[in-house]
Amino acid sequence: MILKAKDLLVTLHQLIENGSTGSPAELAQRLDVTARTVKKYISDLRKLGAKIEFCSHLKTYYYSEPVTLYFGYKPVDDNDDPSIGKGEEA
């Protein structure tokens, strides 16, 4: 589920970046999701700070400011978490 959402967001980002999303309905069809899902993802990206606009003339979403999308995680290192391995002394 998480990887599917990540892939969807990466594809959405690329389409927005290229200014080639089409209308919300067309974008939903391209991504194989509902128009409601597209609007939710756009809203979520906006909440994260992405400046996304829609051009009704070109019928596409686009970024009005550059955006970098990245995903990642960092495994917890025992040395990073002071609560791990620290017992109370008797």
C-alpha positions, 0 to 999 in steps of 0.5 A: 500500500505504501509503495503504491502511494509512493509510486502514485505520488512520484508519477503525479509529481512528474506530470505536474513538473512537466505541466502535462497532467490534463484535467483532473478527470484525465489525470485520475484516469491516467493514474487509475484513481478517482478524481476525488483521490487526485484532488486529495493528493493535490491538497495533501501536496499543497498542505506540505508546501507545494505551490500547485496551480491549475491552468484552465487554458492549458488544462494542467496542474503546474508548480508555481515554485520549484518543488523537490519530492523525496522519500526516505527513512533512516533506521534507528541506530541504538546509539541515536536513541538514548532510551534504548539499552539504558536500564535503571541502576540498582 
